[in-house]
Amino acid sequence: MRLLSVAVVLFSVVLFSGSEPVVAQPASVEGRVGKLESEMRAVQRKVFPGGSSRFFEPEITVPDEAPVSPGGVPASNPITDLSQRVGEMEKQLRTMTGQTEANTYKLRQLETALEKMRGDTEFRLNALEGNPPTPAAAAAAAGAAGAVSVVTPATSGAAPVTVVTPPAATVGAAAPAKAATAAEAWQGAYAQVVSKNWPTTESLMTAYLVDWPRSTRIPQAQYWLGRSYAERNQHAQAADAYLKVYNNHPRSERAPDALLGLAGALIGIKNPQQACRVLGELDSVYGAQLGAGQKTEAQTLRGRAKCS
């Protein structure tokens, strides 16, 4: 209705604004009305863009919104990226764990050397000052450079076994080059055991313990290191190596043999009482698992130590 009123007003204005009478120019009036209608439709199209197509066709149209395309396709699946990152972290963790274990072993060796030096220093100072040495310092005098005090854990509940042994001799030979793999390193070291080349066995087994601390053959390497010392009558070093097998790997296959070797080494350094306690530990912990040969060797050692 409003549009119709506007049209009538516009029509009246145009009709009565001309200089000539309406009746005199009927054709002109029709043309002017048609022009007004055209202009009115133009106004409608401008004022009401997108209006109903039943009345007029709009000149101004609202374009359809184009679909928003994604900003881009990710380079890879997020799950794949996360898995790769986790894999890299696990690899770094394994590397750091291996380095930590190697550093721990080296630190333990340094602590042992420091205890030797401390005991020797205390003994020498007491001797110079004329004071009676303490038990630890007296034990230090038993060796060339001090003593090593080691404790065997009594897993059966018995009292701990304390063993005082002279220190290990300093090895002057250069460390061998590291093998490419743990299997290759073990083959080279065990070949020296078969050949009974004990000095080389000591060098290669020591290197194996340092280079491959996570190997499943660590208890065997530690045992054969003790065995090589024992074969060369270096009983103090053998006792230390055997004891590490039992302390660090009590469930390993070599643990009972290590206790037998420890008892023999203690007898070698004139400490039969401690040897008898080690044999008692052997029976209480591994008695049901000992083979015939191990039982025979244990009985022989009891005779040598004169155990009650």
SESE-646706 format. One record per residue (C-alpha): x, y, z; residue in three letters; residue number from 1. Coordinates in Angstrom, 3 decimals, padded with zeros to 6 digits, always signed. Each point is the difference from the previous one (the first is absolute). Example, Ala and Ser with C-alpha at 12.3 -4.5 7.8 and 13.67 -1.06 7.14 Angstrom:
REM residues 2
x:+012.300, y:-004.500, z:+007.800, r:ALA, k:1
x:+001.370, y:+003.440, z:-000.660, r:SER, k:2
***
This chain:
REM residues 308
x:+000.000, y:+000.000, z:+000.000, r:MET, k:1
x:+002.818, y:+002.378, z:+000.790, r:ARG, k:2
x:+001.584, y:-000.623, z:-003.361, r:LEU, k:3
x:-003.320, y:+000.678, z:-001.709, r:LEU, k:4
x:-000.383, y:+003.326, z:+001.838, r:SER, k:5
x:+003.522, y:+001.012, z:-001.001, r:VAL, k:6
x:-000.772, y:-000.866, z:-003.575, r:ALA, k:7
x:-003.218, y:+002.069, z:+000.047, r:VAL, k:8
x:+001.813, y:+003.017, z:+001.497, r:VAL, k:9
x:+002.790, y:-000.251, z:-002.551, r:LEU, k:10
x:-002.538, y:-000.367, z:-002.748, r:PHE, k:11
x:-001.924, y:+003.080, z:+001.191, r:SER, k:12
x:+003.153, y:+002.083, z:+000.276, r:VAL, k:13
x:+001.112, y:-000.892, z:-003.471, r:VAL, k:14
x:-003.505, y:+000.316, z:-001.425, r:LEU, k:15
x:-000.578, y:+003.510, z:+001.298, r:PHE, k:16
x:+003.550, y:+001.315, z:-000.316, r:SER, k:17
x:+000.040, y:+000.114, z:-003.796, r:GLY, k:18
x:-000.612, y:+003.209, z:-001.960, r:SER, k:19
x:-002.604, y:-001.520, z:-002.331, r:GLU, k:20
x:-003.472, y:-001.267, z:+000.973, r:PRO, k:21
x:-000.413, y:-003.693, z:+000.558, r:VAL, k:22
x:-002.820, y:-000.472, z:-002.416, r:VAL, k:23
x:+002.027, y:+001.593, z:-002.690, r:ALA, k:24
x:+002.803, y:-002.542, z:+000.211, r:GLN, k:25
x:-001.425, y:-003.466, z:+000.763, r:PRO, k:26
x:+002.914, y:-001.811, z:-001.643, r:ALA, k:27
x:+002.506, y:+002.041, z:+001.945, r:SER, k:28
x:-001.795, y:-000.759, z:+003.247, r:VAL, k:29
x:+000.096, y:-003.737, z:-000.638, r:GLU, k:30
x:+003.701, y:+000.191, z:-000.741, r:GLY, k:31
x:+000.662, y:+001.952, z:+003.112, r:ARG, k:32
x:-002.050, y:-002.452, z:+002.101, r:VAL, k:33
x:+001.937, y:-002.893, z:-001.446, r:GLY, k:34
x:+003.212, y:+001.809, z:+000.819, r:LYS, k:35
x:-001.208, y:+000.579, z:+003.556, r:LEU, k:36
x:-000.892, y:-003.653, z:+000.397, r:GLU, k:37
x:+003.434, y:-000.988, z:-001.264, r:SER, k:38
x:+001.668, y:+002.414, z:+002.398, r:GLU, k:39
x:-002.220, y:-001.262, z:+002.849, r:MET, k:40
x:+001.074, y:-003.577, z:-000.691, r:ARG, k:41
x:+003.575, y:+001.174, z:-000.033, r:ALA, k:42
x:-000.572, y:+001.647, z:+003.378, r:VAL, k:43
x:-001.588, y:-003.181, z:+001.300, r:GLN, k:44
x:+002.958, y:-002.040, z:-001.145, r:ARG, k:45
x:+002.422, y:+002.361, z:+001.697, r:LYS, k:46
x:-001.991, y:+000.408, z:+003.212, r:VAL, k:47
x:-000.970, y:-003.669, z:+000.301, r:PHE, k:48
x:+002.836, y:-002.071, z:-001.475, r:PRO, k:49
x:-000.732, y:-003.702, z:+000.046, r:GLY, k:50
x:-003.801, y:+000.589, z:+000.126, r:GLY, k:51
x:-002.563, y:-002.486, z:-001.105, r:SER, k:52
x:+000.344, y:-000.954, z:-003.653, r:SER, k:53
x:-003.800, y:-000.085, z:-000.318, r:ARG, k:54
x:-000.108, y:+003.819, z:-000.203, r:PHE, k:55
x:+003.303, y:+000.998, z:-001.575, r:PHE, k:56
x:+003.470, y:-001.278, z:-000.800, r:GLU, k:57
x:+002.522, y:+001.619, z:+002.292, r:PRO, k:58
x:+002.983, y:+001.719, z:-001.497, r:GLU, k:59
x:+002.054, y:-000.332, z:+003.174, r:ILE, k:60
x:+000.517, y:-003.608, z:+000.999, r:THR, k:61
x:+001.756, y:-001.350, z:+003.035, r:VAL, k:62
x:+002.656, y:-002.475, z:-001.170, r:PRO, k:63
x:-000.061, y:-003.410, z:+001.570, r:ASP, k:64
x:+002.709, y:-000.523, z:+002.589, r:GLU, k:65
x:+002.786, y:-002.039, z:-001.451, r:ALA, k:66
x:+000.931, y:-003.046, z:+002.035, r:PRO, k:67
x:+002.949, y:+000.659, z:+002.231, r:VAL, k:68
x:+002.846, y:-002.197, z:-001.076, r:SER, k:69
x:+002.338, y:-001.299, z:+002.684, r:PRO, k:70
x:+003.120, y:+001.981, z:+000.538, r:GLY, k:71
x:+002.139, y:-002.909, z:-001.115, r:GLY, k:72
x:+000.518, y:-003.704, z:+000.300, r:VAL, k:73
x:+002.271, y:-000.994, z:+002.882, r:PRO, k:74
x:+003.339, y:-001.364, z:-001.082, r:ALA, k:75
x:-000.576, y:-003.248, z:+001.871, r:SER, k:76
x:-002.338, y:-001.738, z:+002.373, r:ASN, k:77
x:+000.247, y:+001.462, z:+003.563, r:PRO, k:78
x:+000.044, y:-003.536, z:+001.424, r:ILE, k:79
x:+002.964, y:-000.855, z:-002.224, r:THR, k:80
x:+001.848, y:+003.128, z:+001.101, r:ASP, k:81
x:-000.663, y:-000.813, z:+003.651, r:LEU, k:82
x:+001.182, y:-003.599, z:-000.443, r:SER, k:83
x:+003.214, y:+001.177, z:-001.625, r:GLN, k:84
x:+000.668, y:+002.454, z:+002.802, r:ARG, k:85
x:-000.631, y:-002.665, z:+002.644, r:VAL, k:86
x:+002.321, y:-002.384, z:-001.864, r:GLY, k:87
x:+002.770, y:+002.589, z:-000.054, r:GLU, k:88
x:-000.461, y:+000.660, z:+003.715, r:MET, k:89
x:+000.198, y:-003.727, z:+000.778, r:GLU, k:90
x:+003.178, y:-000.307, z:-002.075, r:LYS, k:91
x:+001.585, y:+002.918, z:+001.856, r:GLN, k:92
x:-001.092, y:-001.517, z:+003.313, r:LEU, k:93
x:+001.660, y:-003.335, z:-000.843, r:ARG, k:94
x:+003.212, y:+001.797, z:-000.939, r:THR, k:95
x:-000.022, y:+002.033, z:+003.204, r:MET, k:96
x:-000.729, y:-003.106, z:+002.084, r:THR, k:97
x:+002.991, y:-001.813, z:-001.485, r:GLY, k:98
x:+002.254, y:+002.970, z:+000.627, r:GLN, k:99
x:-001.287, y:+000.300, z:+003.563, r:THR, k:100
x:+000.726, y:-003.653, z:+000.763, r:GLU, k:101
x:+003.495, y:+000.286, z:-001.465, r:ALA, k:102
x:+000.657, y:+003.130, z:+002.052, r:ASN, k:103
x:-001.353, y:-001.735, z:+003.108, r:THR, k:104
x:+002.435, y:-002.883, z:-000.461, r:TYR, k:105
x:+002.909, y:+002.384, z:-000.479, r:LYS, k:106
x:-001.080, y:+001.998, z:+003.059, r:LEU, k:107
x:-000.078, y:-003.180, z:+002.074, r:ARG, k:108
x:+003.557, y:-000.748, z:-001.095, r:GLN, k:109
x:+001.087, y:+003.504, z:+000.971, r:LEU, k:110
x:-001.661, y:-000.311, z:+003.409, r:GLU, k:111
x:+001.844, y:-003.268, z:+000.582, r:THR, k:112
x:+003.311, y:+001.613, z:-000.923, r:ALA, k:113
x:-000.778, y:+002.925, z:+002.308, r:LEU, k:114
x:-000.690, y:-002.348, z:+002.922, r:GLU, k:115
x:+003.335, y:-001.717, z:-000.636, r:LYS, k:116
x:+001.820, y:+003.299, z:+000.017, r:MET, k:117
x:-001.814, y:+001.177, z:+003.121, r:ARG, k:118
x:+000.815, y:-003.163, z:+001.947, r:GLY, k:119
x:+003.642, y:+000.098, z:-001.018, r:ASP, k:120
x:+000.289, y:+003.683, z:+000.889, r:THR, k:121
x:-001.557, y:-000.536, z:+003.420, r:GLU, k:122
x:+002.321, y:-002.904, z:+000.736, r:PHE, k:123
x:+003.079, y:+001.967, z:-000.996, r:ARG, k:124
x:-001.023, y:+003.042, z:+002.053, r:LEU, k:125
x:-000.645, y:-002.130, z:+003.074, r:ASN, k:126
x:+003.372, y:-001.679, z:-000.462, r:ALA, k:127
x:+001.768, y:+003.361, z:-000.240, r:LEU, k:128
x:-001.809, y:+001.407, z:+003.052, r:GLU, k:129
x:+000.516, y:-003.144, z:+002.061, r:GLY, k:130
x:-003.730, y:-000.671, z:+000.388, r:ASN, k:131
x:-001.422, y:-003.523, z:-000.142, r:PRO, k:132
x:-001.667, y:-000.548, z:-003.385, r:PRO, k:133
x:-003.737, y:-000.484, z:-000.256, r:THR, k:134
x:-001.278, y:-003.379, z:-001.237, r:PRO, k:135
x:-000.675, y:+001.464, z:-003.419, r:ALA, k:136
x:+003.466, y:+001.531, z:-000.193, r:ALA, k:137
x:+001.588, y:-003.223, z:+001.208, r:ALA, k:138
x:-001.790, y:-001.845, z:-002.743, r:ALA, k:139
x:+001.362, y:+002.550, z:-002.450, r:ALA, k:140
x:+003.519, y:-001.003, z:+000.966, r:ALA, k:141
x:-000.673, y:-003.539, z:-001.233, r:ALA, k:142
x:+000.326, y:+001.126, z:-003.606, r:GLY, k:143
x:+002.407, y:+002.104, z:-001.965, r:ALA, k:144
x:-002.383, y:+002.937, z:-000.209, r:ALA, k:145
x:-002.898, y:-000.682, z:+002.382, r:GLY, k:146
x:-002.949, y:-002.347, z:+000.390, r:ALA, k:147
x:-003.448, y:-000.614, z:-001.346, r:VAL, k:148
x:-002.802, y:-000.720, z:+002.456, r:SER, k:149
x:-002.900, y:-001.831, z:-001.640, r:VAL, k:150
x:-003.237, y:-001.361, z:+001.429, r:VAL, k:151
x:-001.901, y:-003.000, z:-001.295, r:THR, k:152
x:-003.789, y:+000.459, z:+000.405, r:PRO, k:153
x:-001.472, y:-002.938, z:+001.897, r:ALA, k:154
x:-003.216, y:-000.508, z:-001.985, r:THR, k:155
x:-000.905, y:-002.939, z:+002.201, r:SER, k:156
x:-000.212, y:+002.200, z:+003.091, r:GLY, k:157
x:+003.384, y:-000.902, z:+001.473, r:ALA, k:158
x:+002.493, y:+002.618, z:+001.151, r:ALA, k:159
x:+001.861, y:+001.815, z:-002.780, r:PRO, k:160
x:+003.439, y:-001.279, z:-000.956, r:VAL, k:161
x:+002.714, y:+002.654, z:+000.158, r:THR, k:162
x:+003.109, y:-000.709, z:-002.032, r:VAL, k:163
x:+003.172, y:+002.082, z:+000.223, r:VAL, k:164
x:+002.324, y:-000.534, z:-002.941, r:THR, k:165
x:+003.084, y:+001.747, z:-001.380, r:PRO, k:166
x:-000.590, y:+002.373, z:-002.902, r:PRO, k:167
x:+000.150, y:-000.934, z:-003.636, r:ALA, k:168
x:+003.229, y:+000.559, z:-001.832, r:ALA, k:169
x:+000.201, y:+002.884, z:-002.411, r:THR, k:170
x:-000.133, y:-001.123, z:-003.608, r:VAL, k:171
x:+002.455, y:+001.931, z:-002.079, r:GLY, k:172
x:-001.051, y:-001.310, z:-003.405, r:ALA, k:173
x:-002.102, y:+002.242, z:-002.227, r:ALA, k:174
x:-003.681, y:-000.781, z:-000.278, r:ALA, k:175
x:-000.905, y:-001.963, z:-003.159, r:PRO, k:176
x:-002.064, y:+001.615, z:-002.733, r:ALA, k:177
x:-003.754, y:-000.394, z:+000.360, r:LYS, k:178
x:-001.573, y:-002.695, z:-002.158, r:ALA, k:179
x:-002.822, y:+000.848, z:-002.407, r:ALA, k:180
x:-002.583, y:-002.150, z:+001.810, r:THR, k:181
x:-000.400, y:-001.680, z:+003.375, r:ALA, k:182
x:-000.001, y:-003.446, z:-001.656, r:ALA, k:183
x:+003.294, y:+000.733, z:-001.741, r:GLU, k:184
x:+001.540, y:+001.282, z:+003.223, r:ALA, k:185
x:-001.126, y:-003.099, z:+001.889, r:TRP, k:186
x:+001.376, y:-002.397, z:-002.632, r:GLN, k:187
x:+003.391, y:+001.673, z:+000.160, r:GLY, k:188
x:+000.089, y:-000.005, z:+003.809, r:ALA, k:189
x:-001.229, y:-003.573, z:+000.461, r:TYR, k:190
x:+002.509, y:-001.271, z:-002.575, r:ALA, k:191
x:+002.724, y:+001.076, z:+002.427, r:GLN, k:192
x:-001.703, y:-001.995, z:+002.773, r:VAL, k:193
x:+000.051, y:-003.125, z:-002.178, r:VAL, k:194
x:+003.664, y:+000.643, z:-000.806, r:SER, k:195
x:+000.704, y:+000.642, z:+003.721, r:LYS, k:196
x:+001.656, y:+003.260, z:-000.914, r:ASN, k:197
x:-000.843, y:+001.554, z:+003.336, r:TRP, k:198
x:+001.637, y:+003.462, z:-000.258, r:PRO, k:199
x:-001.823, y:+000.650, z:-003.274, r:THR, k:200
x:-003.167, y:-001.462, z:+001.500, r:THR, k:201
x:+000.165, y:+002.550, z:+002.813, r:GLU, k:202
x:+000.456, y:+002.862, z:-002.440, r:SER, k:203
x:-002.800, y:-001.044, z:-002.348, r:LEU, k:204
x:-002.489, y:-000.930, z:+002.726, r:MET, k:205
x:+000.599, y:+003.308, z:+001.769, r:THR, k:206
x:-000.576, y:+001.840, z:-003.257, r:ALA, k:207
x:-003.172, y:-002.021, z:-000.591, r:TYR, k:208
x:-001.403, y:+000.998, z:+003.400, r:LEU, k:209
x:+000.602, y:+003.680, z:-000.761, r:VAL, k:210
x:-001.077, y:+000.035, z:-003.653, r:ASP, k:211
x:-003.107, y:-002.185, z:+000.236, r:TRP, k:212
x:-001.521, y:+000.566, z:+003.479, r:PRO, k:213
x:-003.509, y:-001.089, z:-001.102, r:ARG, k:214
x:+001.076, y:-003.310, z:-001.530, r:SER, k:215
x:-001.511, y:-003.207, z:+001.358, r:THR, k:216
x:+003.535, y:-001.446, z:+000.164, r:ARG, k:217
x:+001.174, y:+002.462, z:+002.660, r:ILE, k:218
x:-000.152, y:-002.658, z:+002.794, r:PRO, k:219
x:+002.083, y:-002.378, z:-002.110, r:GLN, k:220
x:+002.529, y:+002.700, z:-000.869, r:ALA, k:221
x:+000.337, y:+000.910, z:+003.689, r:GLN, k:222
x:+000.399, y:-003.671, z:+000.935, r:TYR, k:223
x:+002.691, y:-000.678, z:-002.598, r:TRP, k:224
x:+001.825, y:+003.120, z:+001.082, r:LEU, k:225
x:+000.141, y:-001.437, z:+003.523, r:GLY, k:226
x:+001.021, y:-003.393, z:-001.354, r:ARG, k:227
x:+002.895, y:+001.516, z:-001.960, r:SER, k:228
x:+001.246, y:+001.768, z:+003.136, r:TYR, k:229
x:-000.251, y:-003.231, z:+001.972, r:ALA, k:230
x:+001.953, y:-001.933, z:-002.640, r:GLU, k:231
x:+002.823, y:+002.526, z:+000.405, r:ARG, k:232
x:-000.178, y:-000.230, z:+003.825, r:ASN, k:233
x:-001.255, y:+003.578, z:+000.271, r:GLN, k:234
x:-002.457, y:-001.054, z:+002.663, r:HIS, k:235
x:-000.911, y:+003.486, z:+001.239, r:ALA, k:236
x:-001.111, y:+001.136, z:-003.444, r:GLN, k:237
x:-001.771, y:-003.313, z:-000.552, r:ALA, k:238
x:-001.962, y:+000.377, z:+003.241, r:ALA, k:239
x:-001.152, y:+003.471, z:-001.028, r:ASP, k:240
x:-001.111, y:-001.177, z:-003.459, r:ALA, k:241
x:-001.824, y:-003.082, z:+001.350, r:TYR, k:242
x:-001.780, y:+002.025, z:+002.639, r:LEU, k:243
x:-001.343, y:+002.431, z:-002.618, r:LYS, k:244
x:-001.655, y:-002.903, z:-001.801, r:VAL, k:245
x:-001.872, y:-000.996, z:+003.155, r:TYR, k:246
x:-000.805, y:+003.545, z:+001.110, r:ASN, k:247
x:-001.239, y:+001.263, z:-003.363, r:ASN, k:248
x:-001.359, y:-003.175, z:-001.609, r:HIS, k:249
x:-001.064, y:-002.413, z:+002.768, r:PRO, k:250
x:-002.520, y:-001.743, z:-002.293, r:ARG, k:251
x:+002.427, y:-000.580, z:-002.835, r:SER, k:252
x:+001.287, y:-003.435, z:-000.952, r:GLU, k:253
x:+003.531, y:+000.918, z:+001.049, r:ARG, k:254
x:-000.912, y:+001.202, z:+003.511, r:ALA, k:255
x:+000.582, y:-003.395, z:+001.773, r:PRO, k:256
x:+003.320, y:-000.448, z:-001.840, r:ASP, k:257
x:+000.952, y:+003.531, z:+001.001, r:ALA, k:258
x:-000.516, y:-000.830, z:+003.695, r:LEU, k:259
x:+002.155, y:-003.100, z:-000.394, r:LEU, k:260
x:+002.674, y:+002.126, z:-001.653, r:GLY, k:261
x:-000.302, y:+002.597, z:+002.763, r:LEU, k:262
x:+000.528, y:-002.649, z:+002.672, r:ALA, k:263
x:+003.095, y:-001.247, z:-001.818, r:GLY, k:264
x:+001.357, y:+003.532, z:-000.344, r:ALA, k:265
x:-000.527, y:+000.664, z:+003.713, r:LEU, k:266
x:+001.927, y:-003.139, z:+000.820, r:ILE, k:267
x:+002.750, y:+001.271, z:-002.316, r:GLY, k:268
x:+000.324, y:+003.255, z:+001.959, r:ILE, k:269
x:+000.078, y:-001.874, z:+003.319, r:LYS, k:270
x:-003.536, y:+000.791, z:+001.115, r:ASN, k:271
x:-001.534, y:-003.467, z:+000.545, r:PRO, k:272
x:-002.602, y:+001.192, z:+002.528, r:GLN, k:273
x:-001.638, y:+002.254, z:-002.566, r:GLN, k:274
x:+000.298, y:-002.783, z:-002.576, r:ALA, k:275
x:-002.055, y:-002.271, z:+002.281, r:CYS, k:276
x:-002.666, y:+002.684, z:+000.332, r:ARG, k:277
x:-000.174, y:+000.335, z:-003.782, r:VAL, k:278
x:-000.438, y:-003.766, z:-000.335, r:LEU, k:279
x:-002.784, y:+000.170, z:+002.568, r:GLY, k:280
x:-001.631, y:+002.709, z:-002.092, r:GLU, k:281
x:+000.327, y:-002.243, z:-003.035, r:LEU, k:282
x:-001.868, y:-002.856, z:+001.700, r:ASP, k:283
x:-002.753, y:+002.194, z:+001.417, r:SER, k:284
x:-000.729, y:+001.833, z:-003.271, r:VAL, k:285
x:+000.785, y:-002.534, z:-002.722, r:TYR, k:286
x:+000.142, y:-003.322, z:+001.826, r:GLY, k:287
x:-002.914, y:-001.551, z:-001.910, r:ALA, k:288
x:+001.344, y:+001.242, z:-003.357, r:GLN, k:289
x:+003.598, y:-001.186, z:+000.308, r:LEU, k:290
x:+001.205, y:-002.679, z:-002.365, r:GLY, k:291
x:+002.156, y:-002.955, z:+000.973, r:ALA, k:292
x:+003.198, y:+001.717, z:-001.119, r:GLY, k:293
x:-000.812, y:+003.141, z:+001.937, r:GLN, k:294
x:-000.755, y:-001.982, z:+003.167, r:LYS, k:295
x:+003.297, y:-001.874, z:-000.345, r:THR, k:296
x:+001.943, y:+003.238, z:-000.445, r:GLU, k:297
x:-001.752, y:+001.551, z:+003.010, r:ALA, k:298
x:+000.934, y:-002.997, z:+002.137, r:GLN, k:299
x:+003.632, y:+000.261, z:-001.111, r:THR, k:300
x:+000.088, y:+003.688, z:+000.889, r:LEU, k:301
x:-001.462, y:-000.721, z:+003.439, r:ARG, k:302
x:+002.837, y:-002.432, z:+000.586, r:GLY, k:303
x:+002.620, y:+002.555, z:-001.055, r:ARG, k:304
x:-001.565, y:+002.686, z:+002.202, r:ALA, k:305
x:-000.488, y:-002.475, z:+002.870, r:LYS, k:306
x:-003.620, y:+001.048, z:+000.421, r:CYS, k:307
x:-001.772, y:-001.425, z:+003.050, r:SER, k:308
***
